[in-house]
Amino acid sequence: NPLQSLLSSMKHACEILTSEPEGGAAAIPFETFSFLYLYLASIDRELPEDETEAFLHKIKEEAEKQSGMVLIRHF
């Protein structure tokens, strides 16, 4: 499943890029998440653009509740 593969990649990216201690929420700024997500989604032509945009909109709403940070649990 292309979406599951992309989300798995994003989970790893969050774990690598977070400044939180290991075992934390692995939060990263929405701008960073969005940039990586859109880049990776553009490589995989199987993901419809409207689904990509809808997913990012949902993530942004969640991030706004967390001072602009995306947590792995959001996706």
ABEGO torsion letter per residue (X at the ends): XAAAAAAAAAAAAAAAABABBBGBAGBBBAAAAAAAAAAAAAABAABBAAAAAAAAAAAAAAAAAAGGBBBAAAX
